[in-house]
Amino acid sequence: MPEGIGAKVKEGVLGIVRGTGDVITGTIDTVKSAVGSALSGAADIASATTNAAGQAVRGALEAAGEVGTGVLRVAKGAVVGVIEAV
């Protein structure tokens, strides 16, 4: 599985927050894309899903903490994005 899912999500969420966009929708879209890409062609889907989901949520929460935006909104967006990707 490609590394850096968390970093991709973090940068995406930071861009959304700094651009004063819709944090929840933007986080959903960013996480969904990153996790979906990570799962594409994965041999062990269960393991890949767990790893990608953890990295994506961690990256989103790091972004929220870095810019001081609502952690709950970002966490909600991250979880919904993971669910939609799977």
Residue, then its C-alpha position, 0 to 999 in steps of 0.5 A: m500500500p502506498e505510504g503517505i496517506g496521512a500526509k496527503v489527507k493532512e495537506g488536503v484538509l489544511g488547504i481546505v481550512r486555509g481556503t475557508g472552504d466547507v471543512i466537512t465536505g472537503t474532508i470527506d472528499t479528500v479522505k475518500s480519494a486517498v483511501g480509495s486510491a490506497l485500496s485500489g489493487a490491494a491484495d489484503i483488503a481488510s488490512a489495507t482498509t484498517n491501515a489506510a483508514g487509520q492514516a487518513v483519520r490521523g492526518a485529518l486530525e493533525a491538520a485540524g490541530e495545526v490550524g485550530t479548526g473544529v476537530l469534531r467537524v474534521a473527524k466526522g468528515a474523515v470517518v464519513g470519507v473512509i466509509e464512502a471509500v470502502 
